[in-house]
């Protein structure tokens, strides 16, 4: 009982402190200590202890993602320093109009995500263009994280055919394909895209009506009195990233992103080398930004690693994976809750599927339907304030606070996917 109180209390405290803007390098381990103490997990001694569990999670995330974060940050800074991001933004505004700035950001993220670029890297790559678009359209910058997240982790990440790991993890447990239940998936994806975009636009329109406008900050890229490169020079490197990621995805898996981003950075540097303003400063800021972003995310991953070794977590998983009633509903609840506890969509799947997969398949559940429900449900409650992607995008990339930016992010990455999940379950049950 005390272990469960500690787990729920630690998670709640972490969410509250995150929303209040406390430094994650301090709040995440402190909350993890609370969880460990309530579960009688030793802090320093023993084969399993707080320090080893936390640092294994922290270091493991850094080891797996450092090069992707660094290269993604370099790509974004080069887009910014050469003026390529401003050039692409102006081109889009001239062709589509200022009212379509949000749509341009969402579509750019959606194309890259569905093309196989990691959602973390997409945010790094598109942010400079998004900042320019929101500035030209005079829209409140606190909605940039929501636009980036909506295009990356909702209707594309968990849809049929998506090369993102959230759509591929179920394959090894259920014997399905990436295109499992594609008909329902397509309908749900369109519904999520339309409803989410309408809601995001409504939130932004309301904020503008209340007098909010784009506000520049110290450290923002400055529009210099200099010629800008052609918009094509900013689009070609994005296409290079997309193409290389698609080509090498199956053979290199996650490492395909290193190849893709390296190609994108080189293409950007070669095509726009005449337009660099201060390449040394760009590299320095990109390196620092990448370290801050990956450190914040790893701090939260460490908390999840401590939570997973507690008796309460095992009890919660046992309860969630043995819910009575409709199997698809049970699977959705199990994956959603575990993803929320760990702050990770892929983590929720990896923990739940080995337990619920064989059980539900033996019960005669259609594996394609189960695949799609697991994928969609993993992308809902995972986006709570402590989620690694949410922390990275809001704080590390966009330099916003959770207080200002998170609620719009929650609307399009928690509520909208939940609506899609309910729709998918209903279609599977009644059709």
Buried (B, 14 or more C-beta within 10 A) or exposed (E): EEBBBBBBBBBEBBBEBBBEEBEBEEBBBBBBBBBBBBBEBBEEEEEEBBBBBBBBBBBBBBEEBBBBBBBBBBBBBBBBBBBBBBBBBBBBBEEEEEEBBBBBBBBBBBBBBBBBBBBBBBBBBBBBBBBBBBBBBEBBBBBBBBBBBBBBBBBBBBBBBBBBBBBBBBBEBBEBBBBBBBEBBEBBBEBBBEBBBEBBBEBBEEBBEEEBEBEEEEEBBEEEEEEBBBBEBBBBBBBBBBBBBBBBBEEBEEEBBBBBBBBBBEBBBEBBEEBBBEBEEBBEBBBEBBBBBBBBBBBBBBBBBBBBBBBBBEBBBEEBBEBEEEBBBBBBBBBBBBBBBBBBBBBBBBBBBEBBBEBBBEEEBBBBBBBBBBBBBBBBBBBBBBBBBBBBBBBBBBBBBBEBBBBBBBBBBBBBBBBBBBBBBEBBEEE
